[in-house]
């Protein structure tokens, strides 16, 4: 099958961590024997360099990165400038398919805005279009559109892959029939995400071997909670922190041993050097970072919200109010103070992660697409 993927969030040389979850899934599509073309519209001025060189990982797909002018997404009265940004992406997709003579049997668009771009750009080809819905706040994306326009456009989408029950139910509230929705949480490649030797990893990165290390993986922005984690461990001795990601918030402290973006292949090594994964997030779609951490054998402290409850089991996790700093601190000390609990939770996390194998997820999505 020839699959055309539409995603404006896909890794590049300059931004190797952007859309890694999309990249990993479509690589699995390719490994299953399908021919994959990816169109990733790129804002003018956003990327530089030779885009044919894949520094973010082995690329099994043909990737095109047409440029478009972005007017951002600002509301002016009843008008949203996203209309012009969307139009630019629609034209970029149309132009690329035509100029590159891309042949495809089906379209897979990641996120609701990309599904709408696919409908606008590719309906003339009369090929089925599928949308993957993984937004942490789908209402914010839907707010770009007039409600009548939105419902009319999504009625042209053949099927949806929802990463959480909450998003599945949201699609149903838009009038999408249950048989058009596949509920399939995000997953990871268990051949890549597995526990390495902790001492070896700490030696590799120069981390102390006599302290407990907490790791945070995600965008360094308010709703993910990096500064809440920093506050929770204030005055706790013998604890170091790793922050993997970038964003508008900047955790600073003598107890931080690593902070910054890394290539995806480094993430499991950093996870393996830690004792505990902590993510006090206020909203998610289906959190890849949580599944990656459990696959590397880390107990999880995260948020008591529906999306995280879908991923976690109390045998290896503690879920709390992400804004309750006291509860966050006590959960951290509870786990770290008992080596037997830490060890048992680690083993349970690893076992539970087998429910989130990206190879199985890719096969089930292909089966869903093939039967529609």
C-alpha positions in Angstrom: 0.0 0.0 0.0 1.2 3.5 -0.8 0.6 5.8 2.2 0.9 9.6 2.0 1.5 11.1 5.5 0.6 14.7 6.1 2.3 16.1 9.2 3.6 19.6 9.9 5.2 18.2 13.0 8.0 15.9 11.7 11.7 15.7 12.7 14.3 17.7 10.6 18.0 18.4 10.8 17.4 21.6 12.8 14.6 20.2 15.0 15.4 16.5 15.5 13.0 16.1 18.4 9.9 17.6 16.8 7.2 15.0 16.0 9.5 12.1 16.8 6.4 10.0 17.7 5.0 10.5 14.1 8.4 9.6 12.7 8.7 6.4 14.7 5.2 5.2 13.7 5.6 5.8 10.0 9.0 4.0 10.0 7.1 1.0 11.3 4.6 1.4 8.5 7.6 1.2 6.1 9.0 -1.8 7.9 5.7 -3.6 7.3 6.4 -3.3 3.6 4.4 -0.2 2.7 5.6 2.7 0.5 5.5 5.9 2.6 5.7 9.5 1.4 5.7 12.2 4.0 4.8 15.9 3.3 5.7 18.1 6.2 4.9 21.7 5.3 7.5 24.0 6.9 7.2 27.6 7.8 9.3 30.0 5.7 12.4 30.8 7.6 12.0 27.9 10.1 14.5 25.4 8.7 17.8 25.6 7.0 20.3 23.2 5.4 20.0 20.1 3.2 16.8 18.4 4.2 17.8 15.2 2.4 20.3 14.4 5.1 18.6 12.5 7.9 20.4 13.3 11.2 17.4 12.6 13.3 17.5 8.8 12.6 17.4 6.3 9.8 14.7 7.5 7.3 12.8 4.8 5.4 10.3 7.2 3.8 10.5 9.8 1.1 10.2 13.1 2.9 9.2 16.5 1.3 9.3 19.7 3.2 7.5 22.4 1.1 7.7 26.0 2.4 4.7 28.0 3.2 4.1 31.5 4.8 2.6 31.3 8.3 0.3 34.0 9.6 0.3 32.2 13.0 -3.1 31.8 14.7 -4.2 35.0 16.2 -7.8 35.9 16.8 -8.9 39.4 15.6 -12.6 39.8 16.6 -14.4 36.9 15.0 -11.5 36.2 12.5 -8.5 33.9 13.1 -5.3 34.4 11.1 -4.9 30.6 11.1 -7.1 30.7 8.0 -4.1 32.1 6.0 -1.7 29.6 7.6 -3.9 26.7 6.7 -4.3 28.0 3.2 -0.5 28.1 2.8 -0.2 24.5 3.9 -3.0 23.3 1.7 -1.3 24.9 -1.3 2.1 23.5 -0.3 0.6 20.0 -0.1 -1.1 20.3 -3.5 2.0 21.7 -5.1 4.2 18.9 -3.8 1.9 16.1 -4.8 1.6 17.5 -8.3 5.3 18.5 -8.9 6.7 15.2 -7.4 4.0 13.0 -9.0 3.3 11.4 -5.7 1.1 8.3 -6.0 -0.8 7.2 -3.0 -3.6 4.8 -2.0 -4.5 6.4 1.3 -3.7 9.5 3.4 -2.7 9.4 7.0 -2.7 12.9 8.7 -1.5 13.4 12.2 -3.5 15.8 14.3 -6.9 17.2 13.4 -5.6 20.3 11.7 -3.5 18.2 9.3 -6.5 16.0 8.6 -8.4 19.1 7.6 -5.5 20.3 5.4 -5.5 16.8 3.8 -9.2 17.0 3.0 -8.8 20.5 1.5 -5.7 19.6 -0.5 -6.4 16.0 -1.7 -10.2 15.4 -1.9 -10.0 15.6 -5.7 -7.9 12.4 -5.8 -10.8 10.4 -4.2 -8.5 8.5 -1.8 -9.5 7.7 1.8 -8.2 10.1 4.4 -7.5 9.1 8.0 -6.7 11.4 10.9 -4.7 10.6 14.0 -6.0 12.6 16.9 -3.5 13.1 19.7 -3.9 16.7 20.8 -3.5 17.5 24.5 -6.2 20.2 23.9 -8.3 19.4 20.9 -10.8 22.2 21.7 -8.0 24.7 21.0 -7.4 23.3 17.5 -11.1 23.1 16.8 -11.5 26.8 17.8 -9.6 27.8 14.6 -12.6 26.8 12.6 -16.3 27.7 12.1 -18.3 24.9 13.6 -20.3 24.2 10.4 -17.2 24.2 8.3 -15.4 21.9 10.8 -18.2 19.3 10.9 -18.5 19.3 7.1 -14.8 18.8 6.6 -14.4 16.0 9.1 -17.3 14.2 7.6 -14.9 13.6 4.6 -12.4 11.8 6.9 -12.8 8.0 6.5 -11.6 7.2 9.9 -9.8 8.4 13.0 -7.2 7.0 15.3 -7.7 8.4 18.8 -4.9 8.0 21.4 -7.1 8.2 24.5 -10.7 7.5 25.5 -11.2 11.2 26.2 -10.3 12.1 22.6 -12.4 9.2 21.3 -15.4 10.6 23.2 -14.7 14.1 22.0 -14.8 12.9 18.4 -18.1 11.2 19.1 -19.4 14.6 20.4 -18.6 16.1 17.0 -20.8 13.4 15.4 -18.2 10.9 14.4 -19.6 7.4 14.4 -18.1 4.9 16.7 -17.1 2.5 13.9 -15.0 5.2 12.4 -12.8 5.5 15.5 -9.9 3.3 16.5 -8.8 3.8 20.1 -5.1 3.1 20.1 -2.7 4.8 22.6 0.7 5.9 21.6 3.5 3.3 21.8 7.3 2.9 21.7 9.8 0.7 20.0 10.7 -1.8 22.8 13.9 -2.8 20.8 15.1 0.8 21.5 13.5 1.6 24.8 14.8 -0.8 27.4 16.9 -0.5 30.6 20.6 0.0 30.1 23.2 -0.5 32.9 22.7 2.4 35.2 26.3 2.8 36.3 27.5 2.6 32.7 25.1 5.3 31.6 26.0 7.6 34.5 29.7 7.1 33.7 28.9 8.0 30.1 27.3 11.3 30.9 29.4 12.1 33.9 26.5 11.9 36.4 27.1 11.2 40.1 26.7 7.6 41.1 25.9 8.2 44.8 22.7 10.2 44.4 19.2 9.6 43.3 18.4 11.1 39.9 14.9 12.2 38.7 14.3 12.7 35.0 11.7 14.9 33.3 11.2 14.5 29.5 9.0 16.9 27.7 8.6 20.5 26.6 9.8 23.0 29.2 6.5 24.8 29.3 4.1 25.7 32.1 1.5 23.0 31.5 4.2 20.2 31.6 5.4 21.4 35.0 9.2 21.5 35.0 9.3 24.4 37.5 6.8 22.5 39.7 9.2 19.6 39.8 12.1 21.9 40.6 10.1 23.4 43.5 9.1 20.0 44.8 12.7 18.9 45.3 13.9 22.1 46.8 15.9 21.4 50.0 15.8 17.6 49.3 19.4 16.4 49.7 21.1 13.8 47.5 18.7 14.3 44.6 19.8 15.4 41.1 17.6 16.3 38.2 17.6 15.7 34.4 15.5 17.9 32.1 15.2 16.6 28.6 13.5 19.2 26.3 13.3 22.8 25.5 10.8 25.6 25.9 9.9 28.9 27.5 10.6 27.8 31.1 14.2 27.5 32.2 14.8 25.4 35.3 18.0 26.6 37.1 19.7 25.0 40.1 22.9 23.3 41.4 21.0 20.0 41.5 20.4 19.9 37.7 23.0 17.6 36.1 21.6 17.8 32.6 19.2 20.1 30.7 18.5 20.4 26.9 17.3 18.7 23.8 18.9 15.4 22.6 18.5 13.1 19.6 15.9 10.5 20.2 18.5 7.6 20.4 20.0 9.3 23.5 16.7 9.5 25.4 16.7 5.8 26.5 20.3 6.2 27.8 19.4 9.2 29.9 16.3 7.4 31.2 18.4 4.4 32.1 20.7 6.7 34.2 17.8 7.8 36.3 15.9 6.3 39.2 12.5 7.9 38.8 10.5 9.6 36.1 8.4 12.7 37.1 6.0 14.7 34.9 3.5 16.9 36.7 1.6 17.8 33.5 -1.8 19.4 33.5 -2.9 18.1 30.1 -1.9 15.4 27.6 -3.1 13.5 24.5 -1.3 10.3 25.1 2.1 10.9 26.6 5.0 9.2 24.7 7.5 10.2 27.4 5.6 8.2 30.1 5.6 5.0 28.0 9.3 5.5 27.1 10.1 5.8 30.8 8.2 2.7 31.9 9.8 0.8 29.0 13.2 1.7 30.5 12.1 0.4 33.9 11.3 3.7 35.7 8.6 4.2 38.3 6.3 7.0 37.3 5.1 10.0 39.2 2.6 12.0 37.1 -0.8 13.5 37.1 -4.2 12.2 38.1 -5.9 13.1 34.8 -7.8 10.7 32.5 -5.1 10.6 29.8 -2.4 9.5 32.2 -4.7 7.1 34.0 -5.2 5.4 30.6 -1.4 4.7 30.5 -0.5 3.9 34.1 -1.1 1.2 36.7 -0.7 1.7 40.5 1.8 -1.1 40.6 4.5 1.3 39.2 3.0 4.8 39.4 1.7 7.4 41.7 -0.7 9.9 40.2 -1.3 13.2 42.0 -2.7 16.7 41.5 0.0 18.3 39.3 -0.3 21.6 41.1 0.1 20.1 44.6 3.7 20.6 45.3 3.5 19.0 48.7 2.0 15.8 47.2 4.6 15.8 44.5 7.4 16.0 47.1 6.0 13.3 49.3 5.5 10.9 46.4 9.1 11.4 45.4 10.4 10.7 48.9 8.0 7.8 49.4 9.4 5.9 46.4 13.0 6.8 46.8 13.2 6.1 50.6 12.3 2.4 50.1 14.7 0.4 47.8 12.4 -2.6 47.7 9.5 -0.5 46.5 11.7 1.2 44.0 12.9 -2.1 42.6 9.4 -3.7 42.4 7.9 -0.6 40.7 10.7 -0.6 38.2 10.1 -4.3 37.3 6.3 -3.7 37.1 6.8 -0.7 34.8 8.9 -2.7 32.4 6.4 -5.5 32.3 3.4 -3.1 31.8 5.2 -1.4 28.9 4.8 -4.5 26.8 1.2 -3.3 26.3 2.5 -0.3 24.3 4.6 -1.9 21.5 4.8 0.4 18.5 5.1 -2.6 16.1 1.7 -3.9 17.3 0.2 -0.4 17.1 1.4 0.1 13.5 0.0 -3.3 12.5 -3.4 -2.5 14.1 -3.6 0.9 12.4 -2.8 -0.6 9.0 -5.5 -3.2 9.5 -8.0 -0.5 10.5 -7.1 1.6 7.4 -7.2 -1.4 5.1 -10.7 -2.4 6.1 -12.4 1.0 5.6 
